[in-house]
């Protein structure tokens, strides 16, 4: 018997509607308010699912962490030829570059923060179907 049938990543922030709009635009998705006014879902056309929840006492995340520990972040896969355009789009929507020094090449990964400070990366999608 399997208990969990699906999963969703929930990001905490001070202004869930604004952050949900950022990700809806970035992912070509739509927002869907929940029954709880402090909870907004982002639902993509290809099945991407993300939720944004209001945290009234939020301390924004930092990158990199001073203790060099891991923290969760979204990894958005982009066709290698579309990386520069995806970067321009993310920044135009309000993303802030955190680490984009290794642009280019087959392992192109660029790290940004969303408008609420959560780190996310744009990563060149490999040609293999499992990436």
N, CA, C and O atoms as a GROMACS GRO file, in nm:
protein
  524
    1UNK      N    1   0.084  -0.119   0.000
    1UNK     CA    2   0.000   0.000   0.000
    1UNK      C    3   0.088   0.125   0.000
    1UNK      O    4   0.181   0.136   0.080
    2UNK      N    5   0.060   0.216  -0.088
    2UNK     CA    6   0.131   0.343  -0.095
    2UNK      C    7   0.041   0.452  -0.040
    2UNK      O    8  -0.072   0.469  -0.085
    3UNK      N    9   0.092   0.526   0.056
    3UNK     CA   10   0.013   0.633   0.116
    3UNK      C   11   0.012   0.757   0.026
    3UNK      O   12  -0.094   0.808  -0.008
    4UNK      N   13   0.130   0.806  -0.011
    4UNK     CA   14   0.140   0.928  -0.091
    4UNK      C   15   0.115   0.897  -0.238
    4UNK      O   16   0.171   0.802  -0.293
    5UNK      N   17   0.032   0.976  -0.301
    5UNK     CA   18   0.001   0.959  -0.443
    5UNK      C   19   0.065   1.067  -0.529
    5UNK      O   20   0.087   1.047  -0.648
    6UNK      N   21   0.095   1.180  -0.469
    6UNK     CA   22   0.157   1.291  -0.540
    6UNK      C   23   0.227   1.379  -0.437
    6UNK      O   24   0.213   1.359  -0.317
    7UNK      N   25   0.301   1.474  -0.485
    7UNK     CA   26   0.369   1.565  -0.393
    7UNK      C   27   0.368   1.705  -0.451
    7UNK      O   28   0.348   1.725  -0.571
    8UNK      N   29   0.390   1.802  -0.364
    8UNK     CA   30   0.399   1.940  -0.407
    8UNK      C   31   0.500   2.009  -0.317
    8UNK      O   32   0.500   1.989  -0.196
    9UNK      N   33   0.585   2.090  -0.376
    9UNK     CA   34   0.680   2.169  -0.300
    9UNK      C   35   0.608   2.296  -0.257
    9UNK      O   36   0.544   2.362  -0.339
   10UNK      N   37   0.618   2.332  -0.130
   10UNK     CA   38   0.555   2.452  -0.076
   10UNK      C   39   0.664   2.550  -0.036
   10UNK      O   40   0.753   2.517   0.043
   11UNK      N   41   0.657   2.672  -0.090
   11UNK     CA   42   0.750   2.778  -0.055
   11UNK      C   43   0.680   2.874   0.039
   11UNK      O   44   0.567   2.916   0.012
   12UNK      N   45   0.744   2.909   0.147
   12UNK     CA   46   0.690   3.008   0.240
   12UNK      C   47   0.740   3.146   0.199
   12UNK      O   48   0.853   3.161   0.152
   13UNK      N   49   0.655   3.247   0.218
   13UNK     CA   50   0.694   3.384   0.186
   13UNK      C   51   0.599   3.481   0.255
   13UNK      O   52   0.500   3.440   0.316
   14UNK      N   53   0.628   3.609   0.244
   14UNK     CA   54   0.544   3.711   0.307
   14UNK      C   55   0.424   3.748   0.220
   14UNK      O   56   0.319   3.784   0.274
   15UNK      N   57   0.436   3.739   0.088
   15UNK     CA   58   0.330   3.779  -0.004
   15UNK      C   59   0.302   3.667  -0.105
   15UNK      O   60   0.357   3.669  -0.216
   16UNK      N   61   0.218   3.569  -0.069
   16UNK     CA   62   0.199   3.452  -0.155
   16UNK      C   63   0.140   3.481  -0.293
   16UNK      O   64   0.178   3.416  -0.390
   17UNK      N   65   0.050   3.577  -0.303
   17UNK     CA   66  -0.009   3.606  -0.434
   17UNK      C   67   0.097   3.655  -0.532
   17UNK      O   68   0.101   3.612  -0.647
   18UNK      N   69   0.183   3.746  -0.487
   18UNK     CA   70   0.287   3.802  -0.574
   18UNK      C   71   0.388   3.695  -0.615
   18UNK      O   72   0.426   3.688  -0.732
   19UNK      N   73   0.430   3.611  -0.521
   19UNK     CA   74   0.526   3.507  -0.555
   19UNK      C   75   0.463   3.401  -0.645
   19UNK      O   76   0.530   3.350  -0.735
   20UNK      N   77   0.337   3.369  -0.623
   20UNK     CA   78   0.267   3.273  -0.710
   20UNK      C   79   0.260   3.327  -0.853
   20UNK      O   80   0.278   3.251  -0.948
   21UNK      N   81   0.235   3.457  -0.869
   21UNK     CA   82   0.232   3.517  -1.002
   21UNK      C   83   0.369   3.509  -1.069
   21UNK      O   84   0.378   3.481  -1.189
   22UNK      N   85   0.476   3.533  -0.992
   22UNK     CA   86   0.612   3.523  -1.047
   22UNK      C   87   0.634   3.383  -1.105
   22UNK      O   88   0.675   3.369  -1.220
   23UNK      N   89   0.605   3.278  -1.026
   23UNK     CA   90   0.628   3.142  -1.074
   23UNK      C   91   0.530   3.102  -1.183
   23UNK      O   92   0.566   3.026  -1.274
   24UNK      N   93   0.406   3.150  -1.178
   24UNK     CA   94   0.311   3.120  -1.285
   24UNK      C   95   0.363   3.176  -1.417
   24UNK      O   96   0.355   3.109  -1.520
   25UNK      N   97   0.415   3.298  -1.415
   25UNK     CA   98   0.470   3.357  -1.538
   25UNK      C   99   0.596   3.286  -1.582
   25UNK      O  100   0.615   3.262  -1.702
   26UNK      N  101   0.684   3.252  -1.489
   26UNK     CA  102   0.810   3.186  -1.523
   26UNK      C  103   0.786   3.046  -1.580
   26UNK      O  104   0.858   3.004  -1.670
   27UNK      N  105   0.686   2.974  -1.528
   27UNK     CA  106   0.661   2.836  -1.568
   27UNK      C  107   0.548   2.822  -1.670
   27UNK      O  108   0.509   2.711  -1.705
   28UNK      N  109   0.496   2.935  -1.719
   28UNK     CA  110   0.382   2.933  -1.810
   28UNK      C  111   0.269   2.849  -1.749
   28UNK      O  112   0.220   2.754  -1.809
   29UNK      N  113   0.231   2.888  -1.629
   29UNK     CA  114   0.131   2.814  -1.551
   29UNK      C  115   0.021   2.910  -1.508
   29UNK      O  116   0.018   3.026  -1.549
   30UNK      N  117  -0.069   2.861  -1.425
   30UNK     CA  118  -0.176   2.944  -1.372
   30UNK      C  119  -0.177   2.934  -1.220
   30UNK      O  120  -0.130   2.836  -1.162
   31UNK      N  121  -0.231   3.038  -1.156
   31UNK     CA  122  -0.244   3.033  -1.011
   31UNK      C  123  -0.384   2.983  -0.976
   31UNK      O  124  -0.480   3.001  -1.051
   32UNK      N  125  -0.391   2.920  -0.860
   32UNK     CA  126  -0.518   2.865  -0.813
   32UNK      C  127  -0.525   2.887  -0.663
   32UNK      O  128  -0.457   2.818  -0.587
   33UNK      N  129  -0.607   2.984  -0.618
   33UNK     CA  130  -0.616   3.008  -0.474
   33UNK      C  131  -0.670   2.884  -0.402
   33UNK      O  132  -0.754   2.811  -0.455
   34UNK      N  133  -0.620   2.862  -0.282
   34UNK     CA  134  -0.669   2.750  -0.202
   34UNK      C  135  -0.784   2.794  -0.114
   34UNK      O  136  -0.821   2.912  -0.114
   35UNK      N  137  -0.841   2.703  -0.039
   35UNK     CA  138  -0.948   2.737   0.055
   35UNK      C  139  -0.893   2.827   0.165
   35UNK      O  140  -0.966   2.911   0.219
   36UNK      N  141  -0.767   2.810   0.198
   36UNK     CA  142  -0.698   2.894   0.296
   36UNK      C  143  -0.647   3.017   0.222
   36UNK      O  144  -0.575   3.003   0.124
   37UNK      N  145  -0.684   3.138   0.267
   37UNK     CA  146  -0.640   3.260   0.195
   37UNK      C  147  -0.488   3.281   0.196
   37UNK      O  148  -0.437   3.361   0.118
   38UNK      N  149  -0.416   3.210   0.282
   38UNK     CA  150  -0.270   3.222   0.289
   38UNK      C  151  -0.200   3.117   0.203
   38UNK      O  152  -0.079   3.097   0.219
   39UNK      N  153  -0.271   3.050   0.113
   39UNK     CA  154  -0.217   2.938   0.036
   39UNK      C  155  -0.260   2.954  -0.110
   39UNK      O  156  -0.379   2.962  -0.139
   40UNK      N  157  -0.163   2.958  -0.201
   40UNK     CA  158  -0.191   2.970  -0.344
   40UNK      C  159  -0.113   2.860  -0.416
   40UNK      O  160   0.005   2.839  -0.387
   41UNK      N  161  -0.178   2.791  -0.508
   41UNK     CA  162  -0.111   2.688  -0.586
   41UNK      C  163  -0.075   2.742  -0.724
   41UNK      O  164  -0.143   2.829  -0.778
   42UNK      N  165   0.033   2.690  -0.780
   42UNK     CA  166   0.076   2.720  -0.916
   42UNK      C  167   0.069   2.589  -0.991
   42UNK      O  168   0.139   2.493  -0.957
   43UNK      N  169  -0.015   2.584  -1.093
   43UNK     CA  170  -0.038   2.460  -1.167
   43UNK      C  171   0.001   2.482  -1.312
   43UNK      O  172  -0.053   2.569  -1.380
   44UNK      N  173   0.097   2.401  -1.358
   44UNK     CA  174   0.147   2.414  -1.494
   44UNK      C  175   0.071   2.326  -1.591
   44UNK      O  176   0.006   2.228  -1.552
   45UNK      N  177   0.080   2.361  -1.717
   45UNK     CA  178   0.011   2.286  -1.821
   45UNK      C  179   0.068   2.146  -1.838
   45UNK      O  180  -0.003   2.055  -1.880
   46UNK      N  181   0.196   2.129  -1.805
   46UNK     CA  182   0.259   1.998  -1.822
   46UNK      C  183   0.268   1.921  -1.691
   46UNK      O  184   0.345   1.825  -1.681
   47UNK      N  185   0.191   1.962  -1.591
   47UNK     CA  186   0.187   1.888  -1.465
   47UNK      C  187   0.270   1.946  -1.354
   47UNK      O  188   0.264   1.897  -1.241
   48UNK      N  189   0.349   2.051  -1.381
   48UNK     CA  190   0.426   2.114  -1.274
   48UNK      C  191   0.329   2.164  -1.167
   48UNK      O  192   0.225   2.222  -1.199
   49UNK      N  193   0.365   2.143  -1.041
   49UNK     CA  194   0.278   2.182  -0.932
   49UNK      C  195   0.365   2.237  -0.819
   49UNK      O  196   0.460   2.173  -0.774
   50UNK      N  197   0.330   2.356  -0.774
   50UNK     CA  198   0.405   2.427  -0.672
   50UNK      C  199   0.302   2.498  -0.586
   50UNK      O  200   0.196   2.535  -0.636
   51UNK      N  201   0.331   2.519  -0.460
   51UNK     CA  202   0.239   2.594  -0.374
   51UNK      C  203   0.316   2.702  -0.300
   51UNK      O  204   0.434   2.686  -0.269
   52UNK      N  205   0.248   2.811  -0.272
   52UNK     CA  206   0.306   2.923  -0.202
   52UNK      C  207   0.220   2.947  -0.077
   52UNK      O  208   0.098   2.955  -0.087
   53UNK      N  209   0.285   2.958   0.040
   53UNK     CA  210   0.212   2.975   0.166
   53UNK      C  211   0.264   3.096   0.239
   53UNK      O  212   0.385   3.120   0.245
   54UNK      N  213   0.174   3.173   0.295
   54UNK     CA  214   0.214   3.291   0.372
   54UNK      C  215   0.269   3.248   0.507
   54UNK      O  216   0.207   3.171   0.580
   55UNK      N  217   0.386   3.301   0.538
   55UNK     CA  218   0.448   3.280   0.669
   55UNK      C  219   0.460   3.418   0.732
   55UNK      O  220   0.535   3.502   0.683
   56UNK      N  221   0.386   3.441   0.838
   56UNK     CA  222   0.379   3.574   0.898
   56UNK      C  223   0.509   3.615   0.968
   56UNK      O  224   0.529   3.734   0.993
   57UNK      N  225   0.597   3.522   1.000
   57UNK     CA  226   0.722   3.555   1.066
   57UNK      C  227   0.844   3.511   0.988
   57UNK      O  228   0.946   3.475   1.046
   58UNK      N  229   0.834   3.514   0.857
   58UNK     CA  230   0.938   3.459   0.770
   58UNK      C  231   1.070   3.535   0.778
   58UNK      O  232   1.073   3.658   0.777
   59UNK      N  233   1.177   3.460   0.787
   59UNK     CA  234   1.313   3.514   0.768
   59UNK      C  235   1.357   3.463   0.632
   59UNK      O  236   1.369   3.342   0.614
   60UNK      N  237   1.382   3.552   0.535
   60UNK     CA  238   1.416   3.507   0.399
   60UNK      C  239   1.539   3.417   0.396
   60UNK      O  240   1.630   3.433   0.477
   61UNK      N  241   1.541   3.320   0.302
   61UNK     CA  242   1.657   3.233   0.289
   61UNK      C  243   1.778   3.312   0.238
   61UNK      O  244   1.764   3.422   0.186
   62UNK      N  245   1.896   3.253   0.254
   62UNK     CA  246   2.017   3.316   0.204
   62UNK      C  247   2.092   3.218   0.114
   62UNK      O  248   2.078   3.097   0.128
   63UNK      N  249   2.170   3.272   0.023
   63UNK     CA  250   2.251   3.190  -0.066
   63UNK      C  251   2.385   3.259  -0.085
   63UNK      O  252   2.384   3.379  -0.111
   64UNK      N  253   2.494   3.195  -0.076
   64UNK     CA  254   2.506   3.061  -0.017
   64UNK      C  255   2.492   3.069   0.134
   64UNK      O  256   2.509   3.174   0.195
   65UNK      N  257   2.460   2.957   0.191
   65UNK     CA  258   2.444   2.952   0.336
   65UNK      C  259   2.581   2.971   0.400
   65UNK      O  260   2.679   2.916   0.351
   66UNK      N  261   2.589   3.048   0.508
   66UNK     CA  262   2.718   3.073   0.571
   66UNK      C  263   2.786   2.946   0.622
   66UNK      O  264   2.909   2.937   0.624
   67UNK      N  265   2.707   2.848   0.662
   67UNK     CA  266   2.765   2.724   0.714
   67UNK      C  267   2.787   2.621   0.603
   67UNK      O  268   2.822   2.506   0.631
   68UNK      N  269   2.767   2.663   0.477
   68UNK     CA  270   2.787   2.577   0.360
   68UNK      C  271   2.693   2.456   0.359
   68UNK      O  272   2.725   2.354   0.298
   69UNK      N  273   2.578   2.467   0.426
   69UNK     CA  274   2.483   2.357   0.429
   69UNK      C  275   2.391   2.364   0.308
   69UNK      O  276   2.376   2.470   0.246
   70UNK      N  277   2.329   2.254   0.276
   70UNK     CA  278   2.234   2.250   0.166
   70UNK      C  279   2.102   2.309   0.210
   70UNK      O  280   2.065   2.301   0.327
   71UNK      N  281   2.032   2.368   0.117
   71UNK     CA  282   1.894   2.408   0.139
   71UNK      C  283   1.819   2.376   0.012
   71UNK      O  284   1.880   2.363  -0.095
   72UNK      N  285   1.689   2.362   0.022
   72UNK     CA  286   1.609   2.327  -0.095
   72UNK      C  287   1.607   2.442  -0.194
   72UNK      O  288   1.606   2.559  -0.155
   73UNK      N  289   1.606   2.409  -0.321
   73UNK     CA  290   1.583   2.508  -0.425
   73UNK      C  291   1.522   2.438  -0.545
   73UNK      O  292   1.537   2.317  -0.563
   74UNK      N  293   1.454   2.515  -0.627
   74UNK     CA  294   1.395   2.462  -0.749
   74UNK      C  295   1.502   2.455  -0.857
   74UNK      O  296   1.583   2.546  -0.870
   75UNK      N  297   1.501   2.348  -0.933
   75UNK     CA  298   1.591   2.335  -1.048
   75UNK      C  299   1.500   2.329  -1.170
   75UNK      O  300   1.431   2.230  -1.192
   76UNK      N  301   1.501   2.435  -1.250
   76UNK     CA  302   1.416   2.443  -1.368
   76UNK      C  303   1.498   2.404  -1.490
   76UNK      O  304   1.600   2.466  -1.519
   77UNK      N  305   1.454   2.301  -1.560
   77UNK     CA  306   1.528   2.249  -1.675
   77UNK      C  307   1.488   2.325  -1.801
   77UNK      O  308   1.370   2.345  -1.829
   78UNK      N  309   1.588   2.367  -1.876
   78UNK     CA  310   1.570   2.450  -1.995
   78UNK      C  311   1.651   2.389  -2.108
   78UNK      O  312   1.761   2.339  -2.086
   79UNK      N  313   1.598   2.393  -2.230
   79UNK     CA  314   1.676   2.347  -2.345
   79UNK      C  315   1.804   2.429  -2.352
   79UNK      O  316   1.801   2.551  -2.334
   80UNK      N  317   1.915   2.364  -2.378
   80UNK     CA  318   2.046   2.430  -2.378
   80UNK      C  319   2.047   2.556  -2.466
   80UNK      O  320   2.105   2.658  -2.427
   81UNK      N  321   1.985   2.549  -2.582
   81UNK     CA  322   1.983   2.664  -2.674
   81UNK      C  323   1.896   2.778  -2.623
   81UNK      O  324   1.904   2.889  -2.675
   82UNK      N  325   1.814   2.753  -2.523
   82UNK     CA  326   1.722   2.855  -2.471
   82UNK      C  327   1.767   2.916  -2.340
   82UNK      O  328   1.695   2.997  -2.282
   83UNK      N  329   1.885   2.880  -2.291
   83UNK     CA  330   1.930   2.927  -2.160
   83UNK      C  331   1.938   3.079  -2.150
   83UNK      O  332   1.891   3.137  -2.053
   84UNK      N  333   1.998   3.145  -2.249
   84UNK     CA  334   2.011   3.290  -2.243
   84UNK      C  335   1.874   3.358  -2.242
   84UNK      O  336   1.853   3.453  -2.166
   85UNK      N  337   1.782   3.309  -2.324
   85UNK     CA  338   1.647   3.365  -2.327
   85UNK      C  339   1.575   3.339  -2.194
   85UNK      O  340   1.505   3.427  -2.144
   86UNK      N  341   1.591   3.220  -2.138
   86UNK     CA  342   1.528   3.189  -2.009
   86UNK      C  343   1.584   3.280  -1.900
   86UNK      O  344   1.510   3.324  -1.812
   87UNK      N  345   1.713   3.308  -1.905
   87UNK     CA  346   1.774   3.398  -1.807
   87UNK      C  347   1.715   3.539  -1.821
   87UNK      O  348   1.679   3.601  -1.721
   88UNK      N  349   1.706   3.588  -1.943
   88UNK     CA  350   1.649   3.723  -1.963
   88UNK      C  351   1.505   3.729  -1.913
   88UNK      O  352   1.465   3.827  -1.851
   89UNK      N  353   1.427   3.625  -1.941
   89UNK     CA  354   1.287   3.620  -1.897
   89UNK      C  355   1.277   3.619  -1.745
   89UNK      O  356   1.198   3.692  -1.687
   90UNK      N  357   1.358   3.535  -1.680
   90UNK     CA  358   1.354   3.526  -1.534
   90UNK      C  359   1.388   3.660  -1.470
   90UNK      O  360   1.321   3.702  -1.375
   91UNK      N  361   1.489   3.726  -1.520
   91UNK     CA  362   1.530   3.856  -1.465
   91UNK      C  363   1.423   3.961  -1.491
   91UNK      O  364   1.395   4.044  -1.405
   92UNK      N  365   1.363   3.959  -1.609
   92UNK     CA  366   1.256   4.055  -1.640
   92UNK      C  367   1.136   4.036  -1.547
   92UNK      O  368   1.064   4.132  -1.518
   93UNK      N  369   1.113   3.913  -1.501
   93UNK     CA  370   1.001   3.886  -1.411
   93UNK      C  371   1.034   3.920  -1.266
   93UNK      O  372   0.944   3.920  -1.182
   94UNK      N  373   1.161   3.948  -1.235
   94UNK     CA  374   1.197   3.987  -1.099
   94UNK      C  375   1.300   3.900  -1.031
   94UNK      O  376   1.331   3.923  -0.914
   95UNK      N  377   1.355   3.800  -1.101
   95UNK     CA  378   1.460   3.716  -1.042
   95UNK      C  379   1.588   3.798  -1.027
   95UNK      O  380   1.615   3.889  -1.106
   96UNK      N  381   1.668   3.764  -0.925
   96UNK     CA  382   1.797   3.830  -0.904
   96UNK      C  383   1.908   3.727  -0.919
   96UNK      O  384   1.904   3.622  -0.855
   97UNK      N  385   2.009   3.755  -1.003
   97UNK     CA  386   2.120   3.662  -1.020
   97UNK      C  387   2.198   3.645  -0.889
   97UNK      O  388   2.227   3.743  -0.820
   98UNK      N  389   2.230   3.520  -0.855
   98UNK     CA  390   2.313   3.490  -0.738
   98UNK      C  391   2.448   3.434  -0.780
   98UNK      O  392   2.551   3.473  -0.726
   99UNK      N  393   2.446   3.342  -0.876
   99UNK     CA  394   2.570   3.281  -0.923
   99UNK      C  395   2.549   3.239  -1.068
   99UNK      O  396   2.491   3.134  -1.096
  100UNK      N  397   2.595   3.321  -1.159
  100UNK     CA  398   2.580   3.292  -1.302
  100UNK      C  399   2.715   3.292  -1.372
  100UNK      O  400   2.721   3.309  -1.494
  101UNK      N  401   2.823   3.273  -1.297
  101UNK     CA  402   2.958   3.285  -1.354
  101UNK      C  403   2.994   3.171  -1.448
  101UNK      O  404   3.081   3.189  -1.533
  102UNK      N  405   2.931   3.054  -1.435
  102UNK     CA  406   2.967   2.940  -1.518
  102UNK      C  407   2.871   2.923  -1.636
  102UNK      O  408   2.840   2.810  -1.674
  103UNK      N  409   2.824   3.033  -1.692
  103UNK     CA  410   2.732   3.025  -1.805
  103UNK      C  411   2.798   2.953  -1.922
  103UNK      O  412   2.918   2.967  -1.946
  104UNK      N  413   2.718   2.878  -1.994
  104UNK     CA  414   2.763   2.812  -2.116
  104UNK      C  415   2.807   2.670  -2.092
  104UNK      O  416   2.827   2.627  -1.978
  105UNK      N  417   2.821   2.598  -2.200
  105UNK     CA  418   2.868   2.460  -2.193
  105UNK      C  419   2.757   2.362  -2.160
  105UNK      O  420   2.643   2.401  -2.134
  106UNK      N  421   2.790   2.234  -2.161
  106UNK     CA  422   2.689   2.130  -2.140
  106UNK      C  423   2.634   2.125  -1.997
  106UNK      O  424   2.524   2.074  -1.976
  107UNK      N  425   2.709   2.176  -1.900
  107UNK     CA  426   2.663   2.173  -1.762
  107UNK      C  427   2.625   2.312  -1.713
  107UNK      O  428   2.651   2.347  -1.598
  108UNK      N  429   2.564   2.390  -1.800
  108UNK     CA  430   2.525   2.528  -1.769
  108UNK      C  431   2.419   2.528  -1.659
  108UNK      O  432   2.309   2.476  -1.679
  109UNK      N  433   2.452   2.585  -1.544
  109UNK     CA  434   2.359   2.601  -1.433
  109UNK      C  435   2.375   2.743  -1.382
  109UNK      O  436   2.485   2.787  -1.351
  110UNK      N  437   2.264   2.815  -1.375
  110UNK     CA  438   2.266   2.954  -1.331
  110UNK      C  439   2.172   2.967  -1.212
  110UNK      O  440   2.057   2.922  -1.217
  111UNK      N  441   2.219   3.029  -1.105
  111UNK     CA  442   2.142   3.036  -0.981
  111UNK      C  443   2.091   3.179  -0.959
  111UNK      O  444   2.164   3.276  -0.975
  112UNK      N  445   1.965   3.187  -0.922
  112UNK     CA  446   1.896   3.313  -0.899
  112UNK      C  447   1.819   3.304  -0.768
  112UNK      O  448   1.808   3.198  -0.707
  113UNK      N  449   1.765   3.419  -0.726
  113UNK     CA  450   1.666   3.416  -0.619
  113UNK      C  451   1.537   3.471  -0.677
  113UNK      O  452   1.539   3.559  -0.763
  114UNK      N  453   1.425   3.419  -0.629
  114UNK     CA  454   1.296   3.471  -0.670
  114UNK      C  455   1.271   3.602  -0.594
  114UNK      O  456   1.352   3.638  -0.508
  115UNK      N  457   1.164   3.673  -0.621
  115UNK     CA  458   1.141   3.800  -0.553
  115UNK      C  459   1.132   3.790  -0.400
  115UNK      O  460   1.152   3.891  -0.332
  116UNK      N  461   1.102   3.673  -0.346
  116UNK     CA  462   1.095   3.656  -0.201
  116UNK      C  463   1.227   3.607  -0.143
  116UNK      O  464   1.237   3.591  -0.021
  117UNK      N  465   1.329   3.581  -0.227
  117UNK     CA  466   1.460   3.540  -0.179
  117UNK      C  467   1.490   3.391  -0.187
  117UNK      O  468   1.600   3.351  -0.150
  118UNK      N  469   1.395   3.307  -0.233
  118UNK     CA  470   1.421   3.163  -0.246
  118UNK      C  471   1.516   3.138  -0.363
  118UNK      O  472   1.494   3.193  -0.472
  119UNK      N  473   1.619   3.059  -0.345
  119UNK     CA  474   1.708   3.028  -0.457
  119UNK      C  475   1.642   2.930  -0.554
  119UNK      O  476   1.567   2.841  -0.514
  120UNK      N  477   1.671   2.947  -0.683
  120UNK     CA  478   1.632   2.850  -0.784
  120UNK      C  479   1.738   2.854  -0.893
  120UNK      O  480   1.813   2.950  -0.904
  121UNK      N  481   1.744   2.748  -0.972
  121UNK     CA  482   1.844   2.746  -1.079
  121UNK      C  483   1.777   2.717  -1.212
  121UNK      O  484   1.676   2.647  -1.220
  122UNK      N  485   1.837   2.771  -1.315
  122UNK     CA  486   1.807   2.733  -1.452
  122UNK      C  487   1.920   2.640  -1.493
  122UNK      O  488   2.037   2.678  -1.483
  123UNK      N  489   1.888   2.522  -1.537
  123UNK     CA  490   1.989   2.423  -1.572
  123UNK      C  491   1.964   2.373  -1.713
  123UNK      O  492   1.851   2.344  -1.751
  124UNK      N  493   2.072   2.362  -1.790
  124UNK     CA  494   2.060   2.310  -1.926
  124UNK      C  495   2.014   2.165  -1.920
  124UNK      O  496   2.077   2.081  -1.855
  125UNK      N  497   1.906   2.138  -1.988
  125UNK     CA  498   1.851   2.002  -1.993
  125UNK      C  499   1.942   1.917  -2.078
  125UNK      O  500   1.980   1.957  -2.189
  126UNK      N  501   1.978   1.803  -2.029
  126UNK     CA  502   2.063   1.711  -2.104
  126UNK      C  503   1.981   1.643  -2.212
  126UNK      O  504   1.858   1.642  -2.208
  127UNK      N  505   2.050   1.587  -2.309
  127UNK     CA  506   1.982   1.518  -2.418
  127UNK      C  507   1.918   1.388  -2.375
  127UNK      O  508   1.831   1.336  -2.444
  128UNK      N  509   1.963   1.335  -2.260
  128UNK     CA  510   1.907   1.208  -2.212
  128UNK      C  511   1.767   1.233  -2.157
  128UNK      O  512   1.743   1.336  -2.094
  129UNK      N  513   1.672   1.140  -2.179
  129UNK     CA  514   1.535   1.159  -2.134
  129UNK      C  515   1.519   1.155  -1.982
  129UNK      O  516   1.415   1.198  -1.931
  130UNK      N  517   1.619   1.106  -1.906
  130UNK     CA  518   1.604   1.095  -1.761
  130UNK      C  519   1.650   1.220  -1.687
  130UNK      O  520   1.653   1.220  -1.564
  131UNK      N  521   1.686   1.326  -1.756
  131UNK     CA  522   1.733   1.448  -1.690
  131UNK      C  523   1.634   1.561  -1.702
  131UNK      O  524   1.659   1.670  -1.652
   0.00000   0.00000   0.00000
